[in-house]
């Protein structure tokens, strides 16, 4: 019994150490990407981030300590649905609270017009690096949950298609509202499954809906929130 107890303690401490690792490594990656991203805007910024994602994917595809092309298996099944729901709820709470903070208002100003924001005294370097780092931190936490649910990960699970899909979550739902990406992710995750009855035509139907959404709702399904003073 004692051996089982210490084994459980070791697993608990190991998982917490790995989760901490999955937070600090993406945080550092966010800073690395954010530094050169300060010099580009618009579509070029998206190309830069997608290019960095491909660099990381190819690196781990050839990195033998993590399995290389064979991937990394043997991960303990520790992710619970309640943990994921709690993490998502906490993230939304932090995002809504952040919007009313000084940092959040500065981020909104940079999103609307970075030239005007800089003219008003906002430090673009600090705000953009904070945004990249915070986004990477959340991605690291999500990746930790995913690894302990999938039990196997390899570099090809995070290819260009996965990055493009995450980008569509934001564009479809609305980039200016914390609930927008959540709605976009829900629609693009559930809709293909609900359309299995039309088999090979389902992705064509989803693509058509995306085109219509881009025409009729170019700012996303959920528009920006305006706070009253």
VOTIVO-14200 format. One record per residue: residue number from 1; residue in three letters; chain; x negated, y, z of N, C-alpha, C, CB in turn. Coordinates in steps of 0.02 Angstrom, whole numbers, plus 50000, padded with zeros to 5 digits. Atoms other than C-alpha are relative to their C-alpha. Glycine has a CB too. Layout:
NUM Ala A X Y Z X Y Z X Y Z X Y Z
...
% end
This chain:
1 Unk A 49959 49940 50000 50000 50000 50000 49957 50063 50000 50047 50000 50061
2 Unk A 50043 49942 49995 49860 50119 50045 49967 50014 49933 49947 49989 50054
3 Unk A 50031 49990 50065 49777 50087 49878 50048 50031 49951 49975 49933 49973
4 Unk A 49950 49971 50044 49939 50127 49788 50011 50074 50015 50064 49963 50006
5 Unk A 49991 49930 49980 49956 50288 49888 49945 50043 49971 50001 50006 50076
6 Unk A 50056 49960 50025 49782 50349 49843 49999 50003 49923 49933 49972 50026
7 Unk A 49994 49999 50073 49811 50299 49662 50050 50053 49978 50019 49931 49974
8 Unk A 49950 49950 50017 49968 50407 49659 49973 50071 50011 50063 49990 50043
9 Unk A 50031 49935 49987 49872 50552 49738 49951 50018 49945 49965 50000 50069
10 Unk A 50049 49987 50053 49734 50534 49609 50034 50019 49935 49955 49938 49990
11 Unk A 49963 49984 50062 49860 50534 49466 50029 50070 50005 50055 49948 49988
12 Unk A 49970 49934 49991 49948 50687 49539 49948 50055 49992 50033 50005 50069
13 Unk A 50053 49949 50004 49785 50784 49559 49973 50003 49929 49944 49985 50049
14 Unk A 50025 50000 50068 49727 50729 49387 50046 50035 49952 49989 49930 49977
15 Unk A 49951 49967 50044 49887 50786 49304 50000 50075 50010 50070 49971 50012
16 Unk A 50003 49928 49987 49880 50954 49390 49937 50032 49972 50005 50014 50075
17 Unk A 50062 49974 50029 49699 50974 49337 50006 50006 49925 49941 49954 50019
18 Unk A 49991 49997 50072 49746 50933 49158 50047 50056 49979 50027 49933 49974
19 Unk A 49954 49945 50016 49892 51055 49161 49965 50067 50006 50062 49998 50046
20 Unk A 50039 49939 49993 49775 51190 49226 49953 50009 49941 49960 50000 50067
21 Unk A 50044 49998 50058 49654 51145 49087 50039 50020 49938 49967 49931 49989
22 Unk A 49959 49984 50058 49795 51156 48960 50024 50072 50001 50060 49954 49996
23 Unk A 49983 49929 49996 49829 51333 49021 49940 50044 49984 50028 50017 50071
24 Unk A 50058 49956 50007 49653 51405 49029 49968 49995 49931 49950 49983 50053
25 Unk A 50029 50007 50066 49592 51333 48864 50039 50040 49947 49997 49926 49980
26 Unk A 49963 49957 50047 49735 51409 48760 49994 50074 50016 50073 49980 49998
27 Unk A 50009 49930 49981 49716 51570 48859 49936 50027 49970 49999 50008 50076
28 Unk A 50063 49980 50030 49535 51578 48803 50005 50004 49925 49944 49952 50021
29 Unk A 49991 50000 50073 49585 51533 48626 50039 50062 49977 50037 49936 49977
30 Unk A 49962 49940 50016 49710 51676 48628 49956 50062 49998 50056 50010 50049
31 Unk A 50047 49944 49999 49572 51797 48673 49954 49998 49939 49958 50000 50064
32 Unk A 50044 50007 50058 49461 51727 48535 50035 50021 49936 49975 49928 49994
33 Unk A 49962 49982 50060 49597 51746 48403 50019 50074 50002 50063 49957 49994
34 Unk A 49977 49931 49994 49656 51913 48471 49947 50051 49982 50024 50012 50069
35 Unk A 50054 49952 50014 49486 51997 48452 49996 50019 49926 49934 49972 50023
36 Unk A 50001 49980 50071 49474 51988 48261 50068 50022 49974 49975 49943 49957
37 Unk A 49933 49982 50023 49663 52007 48246 50015 50074 50011 50052 49959 50035
38 Unk A 49989 49929 49988 49648 52186 48309 49989 50041 49937 49954 50024 50056
39 Unk A 50017 49962 50060 49586 52238 48137 50050 49988 49943 49931 49982 49978
40 Unk A 49953 50016 50054 49730 52165 48035 50072 50011 50024 49991 49927 49975
41 Unk A 49930 49988 49984 49917 52195 48027 50044 49961 49951 50017 50076 49997
42 Unk A 49950 50028 50044 50075 52121 47953 49986 49928 49980 50006 50041 49938
43 Unk A 50009 50067 50026 50059 51968 47842 49930 49974 50010 50017 49998 49926
44 Unk A 50070 50021 49991 49870 51967 47861 49990 49972 50071 49953 50058 49987
45 Unk A 50005 50026 49932 49892 51939 48048 50027 49928 50003 50039 50044 50049
46 Unk A 49973 50068 50002 50001 51786 48014 49952 49952 49966 50068 50000 49965
47 Unk A 50048 50042 50035 49874 51719 47890 49940 49984 50045 49976 50034 49935
48 Unk A 50057 50010 49956 49735 51742 48018 50016 49947 50053 49979 50065 50034
49 Unk A 49982 50047 49947 49827 51647 48155 50011 49929 49972 50064 50023 50036
50 Unk A 49991 50066 50031 49877 51506 48036 49932 49970 49981 50045 50006 49938
51 Unk A 50067 50024 50017 49697 51494 47976 49963 49975 50061 49960 50055 49967
52 Unk A 50032 50022 49939 49635 51481 48155 50029 49933 50023 50008 50053 50056
53 Unk A 49969 50064 49983 49761 51342 48186 49972 49943 49959 50075 50005 49991
54 Unk A 50029 50052 50043 49692 51245 48038 49928 49984 50020 50002 50021 49926
55 Unk A 50069 50011 49977 49514 51269 48102 50000 49954 50062 49966 50066 50017
56 Unk A 49995 50042 49940 49564 51195 48271 50021 49929 49982 50049 50031 50050
57 Unk A 49977 50066 50019 49656 51051 48188 49944 49958 49969 50059 50005 49951
58 Unk A 50055 50037 50033 49508 51002 48078 49945 49984 50050 49972 50041 49941
59 Unk A 50051 50013 49948 49390 51019 48227 50017 49938 50040 49992 50061 50046
60 Unk A 49981 50058 49960 49487 50895 48332 50010 49937 49958 50064 50016 50039
61 Unk A 49996 50057 50045 49512 50784 48181 49932 49964 49995 50024 50021 49931
62 Unk A 50067 50028 50004 49323 50757 48186 49965 49999 50068 49959 50040 49951
63 Unk A 50029 49997 49932 49295 50772 48375 50011 49933 50034 50032 50058 50042
64 Unk A 49994 50068 49976 49260 50596 48436 50020 49993 50073 49935 49965 49990
65 Unk A 49978 50007 49930 49280 50627 48625 50075 49999 50010 49970 50055 50041
66 Unk A 49926 50002 49995 49467 50654 48595 50030 49951 49951 50028 50070 49989
67 Unk A 49974 50052 50045 49483 50508 48475 49992 50014 49927 50071 49990 50014
68 Unk A 50009 49984 50070 49447 50598 48313 50065 49989 49960 49944 49958 49970
69 Unk A 49939 50012 50040 49568 50543 48175 50047 49948 50031 49981 49977 49931
70 Unk A 49958 50050 49967 49631 50401 48287 50045 50029 50053 49956 49946 50031
71 Unk A 49959 49968 49950 49703 50523 48413 49983 49978 50071 50072 49986 49985
72 Unk A 50010 50013 49929 49715 50515 48601 50062 49968 50029 49983 50066 50038
73 Unk A 49943 50037 49973 49827 50385 48682 49991 49985 50074 50010 49935 49962
74 Unk A 50004 50019 49930 49858 50310 48853 50019 50055 50048 49931 49978 50015
75 Unk A 49979 49944 49958 49938 50468 48922 50058 49978 50044 50019 50063 49957
76 Unk A 49947 50021 49953 50047 50444 49076 50066 50035 49983 49979 50017 50072
77 Unk A 49934 49971 50014 50236 50472 49047 50027 50037 50062 50050 49946 49979
78 Unk A 49982 49963 49940 50260 50609 49176 50048 50058 49987 49938 50027 50032
79 Unk A 49956 49944 50015 50364 50740 49086 50073 49982 50013 49991 50023 49927
80 Unk A 49929 50009 49986 50542 50755 49151 50040 50057 49968 50013 49997 50077
81 Unk A 49958 49949 50032 50685 50848 49066 50012 50058 50048 50067 49969 49979
82 Unk A 49988 49947 49951 50718 50945 49226 49941 50048 50004 50015 49970 50069
83 Unk A 50059 49957 49999 50539 51009 49225 49998 50046 49939 49936 49958 50002
84 Unk A 50001 49960 50061 50554 51068 49045 50053 50055 50004 50013 49955 49939
85 Unk A 49947 49950 49993 50720 51155 49080 49979 50054 50050 50066 49967 50023
86 Unk A 50023 49952 49950 50646 51237 49235 49946 50046 49972 49975 49964 50062
87 Unk A 50054 49960 50030 50492 51294 49139 50028 50050 49949 49948 49955 49967
88 Unk A 49969 49955 50049 50598 51367 48997 50039 50056 50035 50046 49961 49953
89 Unk A 49961 49950 49963 50712 51455 49121 49954 50052 50033 50045 49967 50052
90 Unk A 50048 49954 49969 50563 51528 49215 49968 50045 49948 49947 49960 50038
91 Unk A 50030 49960 50053 50485 51585 49052 50046 50055 49977 49981 49955 49941
92 Unk A 49952 49949 50020 50644 51675 48999 50007 50054 50053 50069 49968 49986
93 Unk A 49995 49951 49945 50657 51757 49170 49940 50047 49999 50004 49965 50068
94 Unk A 50061 49958 50002 50476 51818 49157 50003 50047 49940 49937 49956 49996
95 Unk A 49997 49958 50060 50505 51882 48980 50049 50058 50009 50019 49959 49940
96 Unk A 49951 49947 49990 50662 51979 49028 49974 50051 50051 50066 49971 50024
97 Unk A 50029 49953 49951 50574 52053 49180 49943 50040 49969 49975 49961 50061
98 Unk A 50057 49966 50031 50422 52095 49075 50023 50056 49954 49957 49950 49961
99 Unk A 49976 49949 50046 50526 52192 48950 50012 50067 50034 50065 49977 49967
100 Unk A 49986 49938 49964 50569 52320 49084 49938 50026 50037 50057 49989 50049
101 Unk A 50062 49978 49968 50390 52332 49147 49962 50047 49954 49956 49940 50020
102 Unk A 50041 49955 50040 50259 52454 49087 49966 49963 49943 49947 50035 50044
103 Unk A 50032 50040 50052 50168 52317 48993 50049 49979 49946 49967 49937 50031
104 Unk A 49950 50020 50048 50327 52256 48911 50022 50057 49954 50060 49972 50035
105 Unk A 49981 49942 50041 50377 52429 48853 49945 50019 49951 50017 50061 50045
106 Unk A 50056 49987 50045 50203 52453 48782 49999 49950 49942 49933 49998 50038
107 Unk A 49998 50051 50053 50218 52288 48687 50055 50015 49949 50011 49931 50031
108 Unk A 49945 49983 50045 50387 52342 48616 49981 50058 49955 50064 50016 50040
109 Unk A 50021 49942 50039 50313 52508 48561 49950 49980 49946 49969 50053 50046
110 Unk A 50048 50023 50050 50168 52421 48474 50034 49960 49946 49945 49957 50034
111 Unk A 49963 50039 50049 50290 52302 48390 50038 50045 49952 50049 49953 50035
112 Unk A 49961 49955 50042 50396 52446 48325 49955 50040 49953 50042 50047 50042
113 Unk A 50045 49959 50040 50253 52557 48265 49935 50009 50039 50032 50071 49982
114 Unk A 50062 49997 49962 50075 52530 48324 49962 50066 49992 49955 49942 49980
115 Unk A 50033 49935 50009 50013 52694 48249 50030 50052 50047 50007 50023 49926
116 Unk A 49967 49953 49954 50142 52795 48345 49985 49983 50072 50076 50000 49988
117 Unk A 50015 50021 49932 50109 52692 48501 49930 50022 50021 50006 49924 50007
118 Unk A 50069 49978 49984 49922 52729 48492 49997 50075 50007 49952 49976 49945
119 Unk A 49999 49927 49995 49959 52913 48464 50028 50023 50067 50041 50030 49944
120 Unk A 49971 49983 49934 50059 52912 48628 49956 49977 50058 50069 49969 50006
121 Unk A 50048 50017 49947 49908 52845 48723 49999 49927 50020 50015 50039 50059
122 Unk A 50001 50071 49984 49940 52657 48722 49937 49968 49972 50063 49964 49971
123 Unk A 50062 50034 50019 49782 52552 48716 50018 49938 49959 49958 49980 50062
124 Unk A 49979 50055 50044 49814 52440 48565 49960 49936 50013 49992 50020 49928
125 Unk A 50041 50059 49988 49668 52324 48603 50024 49962 50061 49926 50020 50009
126 Unk A 49979 50033 49938 49726 52288 48780 50068 49967 49992 50002 50050 50058
127 Unk A 49933 50026 50008 49908 52263 48730 50001 49939 49954 50047 50053 49973
128 Unk A 50000 50057 50048 49873 52149 48581 49965 49940 50030 49965 50021 49935
129 Unk A 50034 50057 49968 49749 52043 48680 50045 49969 50053 49934 50023 50030
130 Unk A 49954 50026 49949 49877 52028 48820 50055 49958 49967 50031 50057 50041
131 Unk A 49948 50037 50035 50010 51972 48695 49975 49933 49975 50028 50042 49942
132 Unk A 50029 50063 50025 49897 51843 48614 49987 49951 50057 49935 50014 49961
133 Unk A 50018 50044 49944 49838 51776 48782 50062 49971 50032 49959 50038 50051
134 Unk A 49939 50024 49968 50012 51764 48856 50035 49948 49956 50048 50059 50014
135 Unk A 49970 50049 50045 50079 51676 48701 49962 49934 49999 50003 50029 49930
136 Unk A 50041 50061 49999 49934 51553 48701 50009 49963 50066 49926 50017 49990
137 Unk A 49989 50032 49935 49961 51520 48887 50065 49960 49999 50002 50053 50055
138 Unk A 49936 50036 50004 50144 51473 48856 49994 49939 49954 50055 50048 49976
139 Unk A 50010 50056 50045 50092 51364 48710 49962 49943 50033 49964 50022 49937
140 Unk A 50038 50051 49964 49968 51274 48822 50043 49961 50049 49942 50031 50036
141 Unk A 49955 50033 49953 50100 51237 48953 50047 49953 49961 50041 50051 50040
142 Unk A 49956 50041 50041 50219 51173 48818 49963 49939 49973 50029 50041 49942
143 Unk A 50039 50056 50025 50080 51065 48747 49987 49948 50054 49934 50024 49973
144 Unk A 50009 50047 49945 50049 50988 48918 50063 49958 50010 49983 50037 50064
145 Unk A 49937 50037 49994 50233 50940 48932 50008 49951 49942 50060 50048 50002
146 Unk A 49992 50042 50060 50232 50873 48754 49955 49938 50003 49985 50040 49937
147 Unk A 50047 50056 49997 50078 50765 48782 50024 49945 50047 49931 50024 50022
148 Unk A 49977 50049 49951 50153 50680 48936 50070 49973 49984 50000 50030 50069
149 Unk A 49938 50028 50024 50315 50649 48841 49988 49956 49939 50050 50055 49983
150 Unk A 50015 50039 50061 50245 50588 48674 49952 49942 50015 49969 50045 49947
151 Unk A 50048 50051 49977 50106 50487 48763 49944 49987 49950 50036 49934 50013
152 Unk A 50053 50005 50050 49999 50502 48607 49998 50064 49959 50010 49938 49953
153 Unk A 50007 49940 50040 49931 50654 48517 49940 49993 49953 49992 50063 50045
154 Unk A 50056 49995 50046 49821 50681 48366 50005 50066 49963 49998 49940 49951
155 Unk A 50005 49934 50032 49768 50829 48262 50054 50010 49947 49932 50009 49969
156 Unk A 49952 49993 50055 49891 50793 48121 50070 50017 50025 50003 49936 49959
157 Unk A 49935 49980 49973 50039 50823 48238 50007 50076 50003 50011 49969 50069
158 Unk A 49999 49927 49994 49991 51007 48240 49972 50030 49936 49959 50024 50062
159 Unk A 50024 49976 50064 49967 51040 48056 50035 50065 49980 50011 49947 49946
160 Unk A 49971 49938 50025 50021 51187 47949 50076 49999 50003 49978 50013 49929
161 Unk A 49927 50005 49999 50200 51123 47940 50028 50015 50069 50023 49930 49977
162 Unk A 49977 49986 49931 50217 51128 48130 49994 50075 50016 49959 49959 50051
163 Unk A 50009 49928 49989 50149 51306 48134 50054 50040 49962 49930 50023 49978
164 Unk A 49949 49966 50039 50268 51359 47995 50069 49992 50032 50001 49973 49929
165 Unk A 49936 50011 49967 50414 51281 48088 50008 50045 50061 50007 49926 50020
166 Unk A 49998 49955 49942 50371 51377 48246 50011 50073 49978 49936 49995 50041
167 Unk A 49989 49933 50027 50363 51535 48141 50072 50010 49979 49953 50012 49939
168 Unk A 49929 49996 50020 50537 51498 48072 50045 50006 50061 50019 49938 49959
169 Unk A 49960 49992 49939 50604 51481 48250 50008 50074 50016 49967 49962 50059
170 Unk A 50000 49929 49982 50556 51662 48281 50037 50041 49949 49928 50026 50008
171 Unk A 49969 49959 50053 50610 51731 48112 50075 49990 49998 49969 49982 49932
172 Unk A 49928 50014 50004 50780 51645 48113 50036 50027 50062 50012 49925 49993
173 Unk A 49966 49978 49940 50824 51681 48293 49997 50075 50012 49971 49966 50059
174 Unk A 50009 49928 49989 50754 51858 48300 49938 50012 50042 50061 50030 50035
175 Unk A 50063 49989 49964 50580 51916 48350 50002 50053 50054 49947 50018 49952
176 Unk A 49997 49944 49953 50638 52065 48453 50042 49986 50062 50026 50060 49965
177 Unk A 49958 50018 49942 50740 51969 48582 49974 49934 50028 50075 49996 49980
178 Unk A 50025 50063 49972 50679 51835 48704 50044 49939 49986 49992 50007 50074
179 Unk A 49955 50055 50014 50833 51730 48666 49999 49979 49926 50070 50018 50019
180 Unk A 50002 50015 50071 50801 51736 48478 49963 49936 49982 49970 50057 49964
181 Unk A 50036 50062 50016 50664 51603 48464 50033 49939 50031 49928 50005 50025
182 Unk A 49965 50056 49969 50763 51493 48584 50058 49977 49957 50025 50019 50071
183 Unk A 49945 50017 50045 50915 51501 48470 49975 49970 49935 50043 50062 49986
184 Unk A 50029 50026 50062 50809 51475 48315 49974 49929 50007 49944 50045 49976
185 Unk A 50025 50068 49988 50725 51322 48390 50057 49951 50007 49956 49999 50063
186 Unk A 49943 50044 49992 50892 51249 48439 50033 49983 49934 50051 50030 50047
187 Unk A 49967 50011 50065 50967 51272 48266 49957 49955 49955 50014 50067 49965
188 Unk A 50043 50037 50046 50816 51206 48169 49982 49931 50026 49937 50040 49987
189 Unk A 50013 50066 49973 50796 51058 48286 50062 49955 49995 49979 50005 50073
190 Unk A 49939 50040 49999 50978 51002 48293 50032 49994 49931 50050 50030 50048
191 Unk A 49964 50001 50064 51041 51048 48119 49978 49943 49954 49988 50066 49965
192 Unk A 50018 50057 50043 50935 50921 48022 50027 49933 50024 49925 49995 49994
193 Unk A 49972 50062 49973 50995 50784 48140 50075 49995 49987 49985 49995 50075
194 Unk A 49928 50000 50012 51177 50835 48120 50017 49989 49927 50030 50065 50024
195 Unk A 49988 50006 50072 51157 50833 47931 49973 49936 49971 49969 50059 49965
196 Unk A 50025 50064 50025 51091 50656 47919 50050 49965 49954 49982 49954 50059
197 Unk A 49949 50032 50041 51255 50607 47836 49990 50016 49926 50070 50022 50021
198 Unk A 50012 49984 50070 51199 50695 47677 49929 49979 49979 50009 50075 49988
199 Unk A 50064 50032 50014 51029 50607 47686 49949 50047 49968 50010 49940 49955
200 Unk A 50056 49963 50029 50901 50676 47563 50018 50073 49984 49977 49966 49936
201 Unk A 49980 49931 50015 51002 50836 47535 50000 50045 50062 50069 50001 49970
202 Unk A 49993 49961 49939 50995 50891 47716 49949 50057 50004 49993 49955 50061
203 Unk A 50051 49947 49996 50830 50988 47704 50014 50054 49948 49930 49971 49990
204 Unk A 49980 49950 50049 50894 51073 47546 50054 50046 50029 50026 49967 49935
205 Unk A 49947 49962 49968 51048 51127 47644 49971 50047 50053 50052 49953 50032
206 Unk A 50031 49958 49949 50940 51190 47788 49961 50057 49968 49952 49958 50044
207 Unk A 50036 49947 50035 50829 51286 47667 50046 50053 49972 49959 49970 49944
208 Unk A 49951 49953 50025 50982 51366 47588 50026 50045 50056 50059 49964 49966
209 Unk A 49978 49960 49943 51043 51422 47759 49948 50050 50021 50018 49954 50058
210 Unk A 50054 49953 49982 50873 51499 47795 49997 50058 49951 49932 49963 50001
211 Unk A 50001 49946 50050 50879 51597 47632 50058 50047 50012 50004 49970 49929
212 Unk A 49942 49957 49986 51055 51660 47671 49990 50041 50063 50063 49957 50007
213 Unk A 50013 49963 49938 51001 51708 47847 49951 50056 49988 49973 49953 50054
214 Unk A 50049 49948 50016 50852 51804 47776 50033 50058 49963 49943 49971 49959
215 Unk A 49966 49947 50038 50971 51899 47660 50048 50040 50043 50038 49969 49940
216 Unk A 49948 49967 49962 51112 51936 47780 49979 50022 50070 50060 49955 50005
217 Unk A 50025 49982 49934 51017 51942 47945 49924 50004 49999 50024 49948 50053
218 Unk A 50073 49996 50008 50840 52000 47902 49963 50010 50067 49982 50057 49954
219 Unk A 50031 49989 49934 50807 52046 48085 50013 49942 50048 50025 50064 50031
220 Unk A 49986 50057 49958 50862 51876 48150 50073 49997 50022 49956 50000 50061
221 Unk A 49931 50009 49978 51024 51807 48219 50016 50041 50062 50014 49927 50014
222 Unk A 49991 49959 49940 50999 51901 48383 49957 50062 49993 49982 49960 50065
223 Unk A 50036 49937 50010 50951 52083 48367 49965 50022 50064 50047 50055 49976
224 Unk A 50038 49975 49944 50840 52184 48481 50046 50026 50055 49952 50057 49977
225 Unk A 49962 49975 49942 50901 52228 48656 49981 50072 50013 49987 49956 50062
226 Unk A 50011 49930 49983 50920 52410 48700 50019 50011 50072 50040 50048 49952
227 Unk A 49987 49989 49929 50904 52453 48883 50027 50069 50013 49936 49988 50041
228 Unk A 49974 49935 49979 51006 52591 48960 49960 50025 50060 50075 49994 50018
229 Unk A 50036 49971 49944 50916 52708 49076 50048 50013 50058 49965 50065 49978
% end
